[in-house]
Amino acid sequence: MSIWDKLTGRKSSSSSTSPTQTPTNPPADTFQPTPFDPQEAQDVSSFLTGPTFADPSQLHPLAGLNQQTLDYLSLEDSALSDLPGSQSALPSRGWSDDLCYGTGVTYLTALTVGGAWGLQEGLRRSTAQPPKLRLNSVLNAVTRRGPFLGNSAGVIAMVYNGFNSFIGHMRGKHDSANSVAAGALSGMIFKSTRGVRPMMISGGIVATVAGAWAVTRKALF
């Protein structure tokens, strides 16, 4: 180290000798890929049905359920109404089924008849009018007659099914007399606010329709 190096504080570079390292060879790769044979390839179904994969049918939400014991798939005969004459075109379990079926069918039938009534009325009243006015007249007539007739018939059907089921429960059987009596009571209640004469007319009309339905059901079913 020189005097200048001592004054400036500079360190002298000493050549250090490092031991010579011998390079090491990496290990040899012994992996041998398996040759691909198209004849041994598996399709999707073979893979899913293999032993290492779960049964796909067990992934369904209803897997493991016995469909023969589900209540909503079959209607037990023991749950049906056992009153004589209570069975019709559809199996019935009591007054609730009769109420749903009877009211729904009656409402839809009356709604359709009322719509046809309004259609012919609108066409008849709008003769020789422009197409827009004629269409407006037809729509007004259909929406006036259809819902009116459908709602009226639906209310009568609800009361009728209630009376019919009650009379059948008290008498222990369903026959034409029950239907006629229930129809007369339903018609009279429907027009009870109009006076005695409208009550009798309405009761007679509904009783006639109910009697005709009872005879038709007995003849067909």
Buried (B, 14 or more C-beta within 10 A) or exposed (E): EEEEEEEEEEEEEEEEEEEEEEEEEEEEEEEEEEEEEEEEEEEEEEEEEEEEEEEEEEEEEEEEEEEEEEEEEEEEEEEBBEBEBBBBEEEBEBBEBBBEBBBEEBBEBBBEBBBBBBBEBBEEEBEEEEEEEBEBBBEBBBBBBBBBBBBBBBBBBBBBBBBBBBBBBEBEEBBBBBBBBBBBBBBBBBBEEEEEEBBBBBBBBBBBBBBBBBEEBEEEE
